Amino acid sequence: MSRIKIIIKRPIDEVGRLAYIENSLENLQGIVNGCIEAVPIRDDTVIICNSDGKIRDMFFNFRLPWDDYIAGTAMVCGVSGDEFADVPITLDEWRQMLDEWKVNRRV
């Protein structure tokens, strides 16, 4: 089993933190507390979240730039082909993305 570097962001976190995790479906599901969904945010980067987070009324985490939001704990990681990989952005870049999404969201 391989380990990957990710950013974990819980609803109570301003930005989140870097972590190294085992790259397995069971582990990813455990972190988001359910079935996972990968939401592309760049060609090489996805947000992994609970696919039923909004339906299950999980706590609001952050807004996305296309009139949507993430509920519950989320992870940011890279993609390499069909596999999840080390996150290709820094915590500072992630903070900047979150700040831009707050400011530039449609009302």
HELIX and SHEET records of a PDB file:
HELIX    1   1 LEU A   25  VAL A   32  1                                   8    
HELIX    2   2 LEU A   91  ASN A  104  1                                  14    
SHEET    1   A 5 ARG A  17  GLU A  22  0                                        
SHEET    2   A 5 ARG A   3  LYS A   9 -1                                        
SHEET    3   A 5 ALA A  74  SER A  80 -1                                        
SHEET    4   A 5 THR A  45  ASN A  50 -1                                        
SHEET    5   A 5 ILE A  36  ARG A  42 -1                                        
SHEET    1   B 4 ARG A  17  GLU A  22  0                                        
SHEET    2   B 4 ARG A   3  LYS A   9 -1                                        
SHEET    3   B 4 ALA A  74  SER A  80 -1                                        
SHEET    4   B 4 GLU A  83  ALA A  85 -1                                        
SHEET    1   C 2 PHE A  60  LEU A  64  0                                        
SHEET    2   C 2 ASP A  68  ALA A  71 -1                                        
END                                                                             
